[in-house]
Structures are given as structure tokens and as C-alpha cells.
Amino acid sequence: MEIVPRYKFDQLVANALDDLPAELLPVLDNVVVHVHDRHPDEPELLGLYEGTPHTERWGDELPDQISIFRHPLCEICSDLDELIAEVYVTVIHEVAHAAGIDDERLHELGWA
């Protein structure tokens, strides 16, 4: 699929954040979500969480950051419906990391 324009991709990410399960919403209080074209060192990376998981916070940490990478997500999808689904899974996957959920549990939940 062609690379979706930035403004449309930003809206897909915003929609995914709006549709998060209720149990993950408190995590967003200390998370900043960015959209980038690609990760400079890992160009195939779809998303990245950087920070201190919610379960390990003391209360004085800087906001966590989640990066969602537009180009690789568009490249792995064949149409807009698939992209919408993949953006949602990527967003929920990274927010779940912020909540302290590891990859094994994410696989069990179907969010990997």
C-alpha cells in the first residue's frame, strides 16, 4: 500500500487511542505519543515504548514516550482496513508496555 499522508495517519493513531480498553486509559496520564516516519536505527520497527512502566513508577518521572512509525506500518499493509487494524494493535501493544505488560502476556491477550 502507498504511504498514507501524515494527517490521515495521525488520525488513525488518535482513533486507536480513543478506542483503547478502559483498563489502559489511566496509563495515558503520563505518556506522550509521537508519530514518526521511521526509527533511525531500526527502519522496520512499527512502534516503540520508552519510559518507566506504570507498575514501577515512583511518581516523579518524566512522561513516557510512545513512537508509532508510519512508513513501516503502511508498507506491511495491503489496504486501509488492514492499516487501521495494524495501527490499533501497535498502539495498544505500546500502551500495554507502558502499563507494565510484557510481550508474553501481550501474545496471550492477542495484542502482539
C-alpha positions as CSV (number, residue, x, y, z in Angstrom):
1,M,0.0,0.0,0.0
2,E,1.2,3.6,-0.6
3,I,2.3,5.7,2.3
4,V,-0.7,7.3,3.9
5,P,-0.4,11.1,4.3
6,R,0.7,12.2,7.7
7,Y,-2.5,14.0,8.6
8,K,-4.5,10.8,7.8
9,F,-2.1,8.6,9.7
10,D,-2.2,10.9,12.7
11,Q,-6.0,10.5,12.8
12,L,-5.6,6.7,12.7
13,V,-3.4,6.9,15.7
14,A,-5.8,9.3,17.5
15,N,-8.7,6.9,16.8
16,A,-6.7,3.9,18.1
17,L,-6.0,5.9,21.3
18,D,-9.7,6.7,21.6
19,D,-10.6,3.1,21.3
20,L,-8.2,1.7,23.9
21,P,-9.7,-0.7,26.5
22,A,-10.8,1.2,29.7
23,E,-8.2,-0.6,31.9
24,L,-5.4,1.0,29.8
25,L,-6.7,4.6,29.9
26,P,-5.0,5.6,33.3
27,V,-1.6,4.8,31.7
28,L,-2.1,7.7,29.3
29,D,-1.8,10.2,32.1
30,N,2.0,10.2,31.8
31,V,2.5,9.2,28.2
32,V,3.3,11.3,25.1
33,V,2.5,9.6,21.7
34,H,4.5,10.7,18.7
35,V,4.2,9.7,15.0
36,H,7.5,9.4,13.1
37,D,8.2,8.2,9.6
38,R,10.8,5.6,10.7
39,H,13.1,4.7,13.5
40,P,16.6,5.8,12.5
41,D,18.3,2.6,13.7
42,E,15.6,0.0,13.2
43,P,13.7,1.0,10.0
44,E,11.3,-1.9,10.2
45,L,10.1,-1.1,13.7
46,L,6.4,-0.4,14.0
47,G,6.3,1.1,17.4
48,L,8.4,1.8,20.4
49,Y,7.8,2.4,24.1
50,E,10.4,4.4,26.1
51,G,10.0,5.1,29.8
52,T,9.2,3.6,33.2
53,P,6.3,1.1,33.2
54,H,3.3,2.2,35.3
55,T,3.9,-0.7,37.7
56,E,7.4,0.6,38.5
57,R,6.8,4.4,38.9
58,W,7.6,6.5,42.0
59,G,5.6,9.5,40.8
60,D,8.4,11.9,39.8
61,E,9.4,10.5,36.4
62,L,9.2,12.4,33.2
63,P,6.4,11.4,30.8
64,D,6.9,8.2,28.9
65,Q,7.1,8.3,25.1
66,I,5.5,6.1,22.6
67,S,6.6,6.3,19.0
68,I,4.4,5.0,16.1
69,F,6.3,4.6,12.8
70,R,4.2,5.5,9.8
71,H,6.2,4.1,6.9
72,P,6.8,0.6,8.1
73,L,3.2,0.3,9.1
74,C,2.0,1.4,5.7
75,E,4.5,-0.9,4.0
76,I,3.2,-4.1,5.7
77,C,-0.4,-3.4,5.0
78,S,-2.2,-4.1,1.7
79,D,-5.2,-1.7,2.2
80,L,-6.6,0.9,4.5
81,D,-8.7,-1.6,6.6
82,E,-5.6,-3.6,7.3
83,L,-3.6,-0.4,8.2
84,I,-6.4,0.7,10.6
85,A,-6.2,-2.7,12.4
86,E,-2.4,-2.8,12.5
87,V,-2.2,0.8,13.9
88,Y,-4.6,-0.2,16.6
89,V,-2.6,-3.3,17.5
90,T,0.6,-1.4,17.5
91,V,-0.8,1.4,19.7
92,I,-2.3,-1.0,22.2
93,H,0.9,-3.0,22.3
94,E,3.0,0.0,23.2
95,V,0.5,1.4,25.7
96,A,0.4,-2.0,27.3
97,H,4.2,-1.9,27.7
98,A,3.7,1.4,29.5
99,A,1.2,-0.4,31.8
100,G,3.9,-2.9,32.6
101,I,2.5,-5.8,30.5
102,D,5.3,-7.9,28.9
103,D,5.4,-9.4,25.4
104,E,4.4,-12.9,26.6
105,R,1.2,-11.6,28.2
106,L,0.5,-9.4,25.2
107,H,0.6,-12.5,23.0
108,E,-1.9,-14.2,25.4
109,L,-4.2,-11.2,25.1
110,G,-3.8,-11.1,21.3
111,W,-2.2,-7.6,21.3
112,A,1.2,-8.7,19.9
